[in-house]
């Protein structure tokens, strides 16, 4: 039986037997040091599904980031989905919706991407990624349905973020019928 690292203890850690999952590695620290492959190998050696069900919110976040940065999108998607399921309502769960949108966009699943960006914007209308979520949604709608369909999102974007990253794209949508 392993020892629990108190800095990784969360409420749900108390609902399982001590030592049921080895938390001797600190994935957050590994992530900061760029040890991405080590995080993924550690999760797989512990049992990926077990980790997804039992590790802390911070560990899930580190696992998702390591998987995203190494383009293991399947693992990233599982970790982000577990984050939303297990820690719903938390800032990390809300941010997971945005990151799931980016993954869906990468996979050319535009409908799913827009849905996740909408979820993020509903949960965090002024959140860290709100400007990017709205801009990405606008760009996807323009690409999939045309500029006329994207106009309301372009107007909304310019109202909220007149100097944002997607402001010139929003102006172009509004100027071209």
Secondary structure, DSSP 8 states (H G I E B T S, - for coil): -----GGG--GGGGGS-TTSS---S-HHHHHHTT-HHHHHHHHHHH-HHHHHHHS-HHHHHHHHHHHHHTT-HHHHHHHHHHHHHHSTTSHHHHHHHHHHHHHHHHTT-HHHHHHHHHHHHHH-TTSTTHHHHHHHHHHHHHHHH-HHHHHHHHHHHHHH-TTSTTHHHHHHHHH--
